[in-house]
Amino acid sequence: MMRNFILKSLFLLLCANIGFQIASAQIKLPAGKEKEGNEKWVLLTDTEKAKDFKTALPHLEWFLANAPDAHSSLYIKAANIYEGLAAAETVAAQKEEYQNKALAIYDERIKYFNDEANVLNRKGYKMYPYWSNKADKYDEMFATYKKIVELNKEKTFSQNIAYYMTILCSQRKANKVTDEVVLDEYDKMSAIADANIKLGGNSVAAWQQVKDFIDKQLESCVTINCDFVKTQYIPKFRNDPNNLDLLKKIYALMINGKCTDSPEMLEISQALIEKDPTFGRVKTHALLLKLNKDEAGYIKYIEKAATLATENADKAEIYLILAQSEAQKGNKAGARAWAFKAAETDGTQAGKAYSFVGYLYLASGSECTNSNPVIAKAVYIAAYNMFKRAGDGTGMAKAQAYFPTKEDVFSQAMGGQTVAVPCWVGESVQIPNY
């Protein structure tokens, strides 16, 4: 038993020694300091892994002073140690010192082990949070994040895109960069966000949030109006008319810049719906055509919008727009048909639809008349019924004001009778039995 125990102990010791030698062999140490360096490497590794950063610090500093090129993982450990110390520190001056050392460590890692794009990307993740309240650091941050985006492109961390846009706008407000610089950098960041959104996966929500953020930031730091869009973006469209992402961007900028009455807006809208038609875009395009007095085009695209709608509420909205269009042309029967279709399609639109029909009836008094004074007022009873169906008390009161008088009902002996409403209405109503 004792012999087996001794053998097992020797075996474990041998394994530990071999493991130590393998770990030590991976690091580069100066001549004459191999033993000390190997011991400190084990202590550094163990204390950093245990998050005992204060104990790890002197071992780290030994390596930074004596063997800065020992191993690339030295700088991963160093970043963890300084960042951990900074997070735990409550004294402002000491916290700032640790933060600055943490950022400097990324530069040292690049100096000895290259991998600049990846390391700067990681540095950016900490740089803005550490320096956001330091006005004298914004020039350096601007240059760093610009380089991060240039080197990493679609691999740039989403948070670094948000940081960079914030810094960019700050530089613009300080008049250190022009609108053109802001736009050029925004375009790069927007393209990166679009590319990552297209990739799908778990990061889509984060990238969409960043895309929305940089869009809003752009509006806050650059004055976007029609002239601006025409000058800065329409030439880009002319040079690259099939670029869908560019089209989307120009379209959004023109909407934000309230350029709806410009011919360029109609051109961009037409190009976009040809490449990527959606309910909202096609509906907007139809309304743009209406603004430009193109009634045929308006009807064509508003009907197309209905076919693209996936929600009943959207379909019903289009049907009501078509109802209004028919009413404006004097086609009241056609307008009513669209309104009824809207009510059938989506119950939440029913009140609006029936009230719309009520007003059609209310406006038809002069054409739905009759020599019989009671029947001549029957259209208002039909209007009242429609308003009642809509739950529109105001409409009901307006219609009731035109009801047949008690005297006429009595003299015609028609109280309680059901009569047909003359003209296009074609409904039957019951005469009040006063």
C-alpha positions in Angstrom: 0.0 0.0 0.0 2.8 2.4 1.0 4.7 1.5 -2.2 1.6 2.2 -4.4 1.1 5.6 -2.6 4.7 6.6 -3.3 4.4 5.6 -6.9 1.2 7.6 -7.4 2.7 10.6 -5.7 5.8 10.5 -7.9 3.5 10.1 -11.0 1.5 13.1 -10.1 4.6 15.2 -9.3 6.0 14.2 -12.6 2.9 15.1 -14.5 2.8 18.5 -12.7 6.4 19.1 -13.5 5.9 18.2 -17.2 2.8 20.5 -17.3 4.9 23.3 -15.7 7.6 22.8 -18.2 5.2 22.8 -21.1 3.5 26.0 -19.9 6.9 27.6 -19.2 8.3 26.6 -22.6 5.6 28.6 -24.3 6.8 31.9 -22.9 9.9 33.9 -23.9 12.1 34.9 -21.1 15.4 36.8 -20.9 18.6 34.9 -20.3 19.3 34.3 -16.7 15.8 35.0 -15.6 14.2 31.8 -16.7 13.5 30.3 -13.2 12.2 33.6 -11.8 10.1 34.2 -14.9 8.6 30.7 -14.9 7.6 31.0 -11.2 6.1 34.4 -11.8 4.2 33.2 -14.8 2.5 30.5 -12.8 1.7 33.0 -10.0 0.5 35.6 -12.5 -1.7 33.0 -14.2 -3.2 31.7 -11.0 -3.9 35.1 -9.4 -5.4 36.6 -12.6 -7.6 33.6 -13.1 -8.8 33.9 -9.5 -9.5 37.6 -10.1 -7.1 38.5 -7.3 -5.9 41.4 -9.3 -4.0 43.2 -6.5 -1.8 40.1 -5.9 -1.4 39.6 -9.6 -0.2 43.2 -10.2 3.5 42.9 -9.1 3.9 39.7 -11.2 2.4 41.5 -14.2 4.7 44.5 -13.7 7.7 42.2 -13.6 6.9 40.9 -17.0 6.1 44.3 -18.5 9.5 45.5 -17.3 11.6 42.3 -18.0 9.8 40.2 -20.6 7.3 42.4 -22.5 7.4 39.9 -25.4 6.9 36.8 -23.3 3.6 35.8 -24.8 0.6 37.4 -26.4 -1.6 36.2 -23.5 0.4 38.4 -21.2 -1.6 41.3 -22.6 -4.9 39.6 -22.2 -4.1 39.0 -18.6 -2.8 42.6 -18.2 -6.1 44.0 -19.7 -8.1 41.9 -17.3 -6.0 43.0 -14.3 -6.0 46.7 -15.0 -9.7 46.8 -16.0 -10.6 44.8 -12.9 -8.6 47.1 -10.7 -10.2 50.1 -12.3 -13.7 48.7 -11.8 -13.1 48.1 -8.1 -11.2 51.3 -7.3 -13.1 54.1 -5.5 -10.4 56.8 -5.5 -10.9 58.8 -8.7 -7.2 59.5 -9.4 -6.2 55.8 -8.9 -9.2 54.6 -11.0 -8.1 56.9 -13.8 -4.5 55.6 -13.6 -5.7 52.0 -13.9 -8.0 52.9 -16.8 -5.1 54.6 -18.7 -2.8 51.7 -18.1 -5.5 49.3 -19.4 -5.8 51.3 -22.6 -2.0 51.5 -23.0 -1.8 47.8 -22.7 -3.7 47.3 -25.9 -1.1 49.5 -27.7 1.8 47.4 -26.2 0.1 44.2 -27.4 0.0 45.6 -30.9 3.7 46.7 -30.6 4.9 43.2 -29.7 2.3 40.9 -31.3 0.6 42.9 -34.1 -3.0 41.9 -34.7 -3.9 45.6 -34.8 -7.5 45.3 -36.1 -8.6 42.9 -33.5 -6.7 44.6 -30.6 -7.9 48.1 -31.5 -11.5 46.7 -31.7 -11.2 45.5 -28.1 -9.5 48.7 -27.0 -12.5 50.7 -28.4 -14.8 48.7 -26.2 -13.2 50.4 -23.2 -11.9 53.6 -24.5 -15.1 55.7 -24.8 -16.5 54.5 -21.4 -13.2 55.5 -19.8 -12.7 58.9 -21.5 -16.2 60.1 -22.4 -16.0 62.9 -19.8 -12.5 64.0 -20.9 -12.8 66.8 -23.6 -9.0 66.7 -24.2 -9.2 63.1 -25.3 -11.8 63.4 -28.1 -9.3 64.1 -30.8 -7.4 60.9 -29.9 -10.6 58.9 -29.6 -11.8 60.2 -33.0 -8.6 59.0 -34.7 -8.7 55.6 -32.9 -12.3 54.8 -33.7 -11.9 55.9 -37.3 -9.0 53.5 -37.6 -11.1 50.7 -35.8 -13.8 51.1 -38.5 -11.3 51.2 -41.4 -9.4 48.1 -40.2 -12.4 46.0 -39.0 -15.2 47.0 -41.4 -18.1 44.5 -40.8 -16.2 42.9 -37.9 -16.3 46.2 -35.9 -18.1 45.6 -32.6 -21.6 47.1 -32.7 -20.9 49.1 -29.5 -17.8 50.7 -31.1 -20.0 52.0 -33.9 -22.3 53.7 -31.4 -19.3 55.2 -29.6 -17.8 56.4 -32.8 -21.0 58.1 -34.0 -21.2 59.9 -30.6 -17.6 61.1 -30.9 -18.1 62.1 -34.5 -21.1 64.3 -33.6 -19.2 65.8 -30.7 -16.3 66.7 -33.0 -18.9 68.3 -35.4 -20.4 70.4 -32.7 -16.9 71.6 -31.8 -16.3 72.4 -35.5 -13.4 70.0 -35.7 -14.9 68.1 -38.6 -17.2 69.2 -41.5 -20.7 67.9 -42.5 -19.0 66.0 -45.3 -16.7 64.1 -42.9 -19.7 63.2 -40.7 -21.6 61.9 -43.7 -18.7 59.9 -45.1 -18.1 58.2 -41.7 -21.8 57.7 -41.1 -22.1 56.0 -44.5 -19.3 53.6 -43.5 -21.0 52.8 -40.2 -24.4 52.5 -41.7 -23.1 50.0 -44.3 -21.5 48.0 -41.5 -24.7 47.9 -39.6 -26.7 46.9 -42.7 -24.2 44.1 -43.5 -24.5 42.7 -40.0 -28.3 42.9 -40.0 -28.3 40.9 -43.3 -26.2 38.2 -41.7 -29.0 37.4 -39.3 -28.4 35.5 -36.1 -28.5 36.5 -32.5 -26.8 39.9 -33.0 -29.5 41.3 -35.4 -31.4 43.1 -32.6 -28.3 44.7 -31.3 -27.2 45.9 -34.7 -30.7 47.2 -35.5 -30.6 49.2 -32.3 -27.2 50.6 -33.2 -28.5 51.5 -36.7 -31.4 53.4 -35.2 -29.1 55.1 -32.8 -26.6 56.4 -35.5 -29.6 57.5 -37.7 -30.9 59.6 -34.8 -27.4 60.9 -34.0 -26.9 62.0 -37.6 -30.1 64.1 -37.5 -28.9 65.8 -34.3 -25.5 66.8 -35.6 -26.0 67.5 -39.3 -28.8 69.8 -40.6 -30.6 67.6 -43.1 -32.8 69.4 -45.6 -33.7 69.0 -49.2 -30.8 71.0 -50.6 -28.4 69.0 -48.4 -29.7 65.7 -49.6 -29.7 66.8 -53.2 -26.1 68.1 -53.0 -24.6 65.2 -51.0 -26.6 62.1 -51.9 -28.4 62.5 -55.3 -25.0 62.4 -57.1 -24.2 59.2 -55.3 -27.5 57.7 -56.5 -26.7 58.8 -60.1 -23.4 57.0 -60.0 -24.8 53.9 -58.3 -28.5 53.6 -59.1 -28.8 49.9 -58.2 -27.4 50.3 -54.7 -30.4 49.3 -52.6 -28.8 50.3 -49.3 -28.0 53.8 -50.7 -31.5 54.1 -52.0 -33.0 53.3 -48.6 -30.7 55.8 -46.9 -31.5 58.6 -49.4 -35.2 57.8 -49.1 -35.1 58.1 -45.3 -33.1 61.3 -45.4 -35.6 62.9 -47.8 -38.5 61.9 -45.6 -36.7 63.4 -42.6 -35.8 66.5 -44.6 -39.5 66.9 -45.6 -38.6 66.7 -49.3 -41.9 65.2 -50.4 -42.7 68.0 -52.9 -39.3 67.6 -54.8 -39.1 65.7 -58.1 -36.0 63.9 -56.7 -38.2 62.4 -53.9 -40.5 60.9 -56.4 -37.6 59.6 -58.4 -36.0 58.0 -55.4 -39.3 56.6 -54.2 -40.0 55.0 -57.6 -36.5 53.4 -57.8 -36.9 52.0 -54.3 -40.3 50.4 -54.7 -39.1 48.8 -57.9 -36.3 47.1 -56.1 -37.8 46.5 -52.7 -41.6 47.2 -52.5 -43.2 47.2 -49.0 -46.6 48.3 -47.9 -45.4 51.5 -46.3 -43.2 52.5 -49.2 -45.8 51.9 -51.9 -48.4 53.7 -49.9 -46.1 56.7 -49.5 -45.3 56.6 -53.2 -49.0 56.7 -54.0 -49.5 59.7 -51.8 -46.5 61.4 -53.5 -48.2 60.8 -56.9 -51.3 62.4 -55.6 -49.4 65.4 -54.5 -48.1 65.6 -58.0 -51.7 65.5 -59.5 -51.1 62.0 -60.9 -54.5 60.5 -60.0 -54.1 57.4 -62.2 -50.7 56.6 -60.7 -52.1 57.3 -57.2 -54.9 54.8 -57.6 -52.5 52.2 -59.2 -50.1 52.3 -56.3 -52.6 52.6 -53.5 -54.3 49.5 -54.8 -50.9 47.8 -55.0 -50.2 48.8 -51.4 -53.3 46.9 -50.4 -51.9 43.7 -51.9 -48.7 44.1 -50.0 -50.3 44.7 -46.6 -49.9 41.8 -44.2 -52.0 43.3 -41.4 -55.8 43.7 -41.7 -55.6 47.1 -40.2 -53.3 48.2 -43.0 -55.6 46.8 -45.7 -58.6 48.5 -44.1 -56.6 51.8 -44.1 -56.0 51.5 -47.8 -59.7 50.7 -48.5 -60.7 53.8 -46.6 -58.2 55.9 -48.7 -59.8 54.4 -51.8 -63.2 55.2 -50.4 -62.2 58.9 -50.0 -60.8 59.0 -53.5 -64.0 57.7 -55.0 -66.0 60.2 -53.0 -63.9 63.0 -54.3 -64.6 61.9 -57.8 -68.3 61.9 -57.0 -68.7 58.1 -57.1 -70.5 57.8 -53.8 -71.7 54.2 -54.4 -68.1 53.2 -55.1 -66.9 55.0 -52.1 -69.4 53.2 -49.9 -68.3 49.9 -51.3 -64.7 50.5 -50.3 -65.8 51.7 -46.8 -67.9 48.6 -46.2 -64.9 46.5 -47.3 -62.7 48.3 -44.8 -65.2 47.6 -42.0 -65.4 43.9 -43.0 -61.6 43.6 -43.1 -60.8 45.1 -39.7 -63.2 45.7 -36.9 -61.1 48.4 -35.4 -61.8 50.5 -38.6 -65.5 49.8 -38.7 -66.5 52.9 -36.7 -64.6 55.1 -39.1 -65.9 53.4 -42.1 -69.6 53.5 -41.1 -69.2 57.1 -40.0 -67.7 57.9 -43.5 -70.8 56.3 -45.1 -73.0 58.3 -42.8 -71.5 61.6 -44.1 -71.9 60.4 -47.7 -75.6 59.9 -47.0 -75.8 63.3 -45.1 -74.4 65.0 -48.2 -76.9 63.4 -50.5 -80.0 65.2 -49.4 -80.3 67.3 -52.6 -80.1 64.3 -54.9 -82.1 61.8 -52.8 -85.2 64.0 -52.7 -88.9 63.2 -53.4 -92.2 65.1 -53.8 -93.3 63.3 -50.6 -91.8 65.4 -47.8 -91.3 62.4 -45.6 -89.6 60.2 -48.2 -87.5 63.3 -49.2 -86.0 63.1 -45.7 -85.5 59.4 -45.6 -81.8 59.7 -46.6 -81.2 61.4 -43.3 -82.7 58.5 -41.4 -80.3 56.3 -43.3 -77.4 58.5 -42.3 -78.6 58.4 -38.7 -78.6 54.6 -38.8 -75.1 54.5 -40.2 -73.8 57.0 -37.6 -75.4 54.9 -34.9 -73.7 51.8 -36.2 -70.5 53.7 -36.0 -71.1 54.9 -32.5 -70.8 58.4 -33.7 -73.0 60.6 -31.5 -72.1 63.8 -33.2 -73.1 62.4 -36.6 -76.3 61.1 -35.2 -77.3 64.5 -33.9 -76.5 66.2 -37.2 -78.6 63.6 -39.1 -81.5 63.8 -36.7 -81.7 67.6 -37.2 -83.0 66.9 -40.8 -85.5 64.2 -39.9 -89.1 64.5 -41.3 -91.1 66.7 -39.0 -93.9 65.3 -36.9 -96.4 67.3 -38.9 -95.3 65.8 -42.2 -95.2 62.3 -40.8 -98.8 62.8 -39.4 -100.1 64.5 -42.5 -98.7 61.7 -44.7 -99.8 59.0 -42.3 -96.4 57.3 -42.6 -95.4 56.9 -38.9 -93.7 53.5 -38.4 -93.7 52.6 -42.2 -90.6 51.2 -44.0 -89.7 53.1 -47.1 -87.0 52.9 -49.7 -84.5 55.8 -49.8 -84.5 57.3 -53.3 -81.4 57.6 -55.6 -78.0 55.7 -55.2 -78.5 54.9 -51.5 -80.9 52.1 -52.2 -81.6 51.3 -48.5 -84.9 50.9 -46.7 -85.5 52.8 -43.5 -88.3 53.0 -40.9 -90.0 56.4 -40.5 -90.2 57.5 -36.9 -93.5 57.0 -35.2 -93.8 60.2 -33.3 
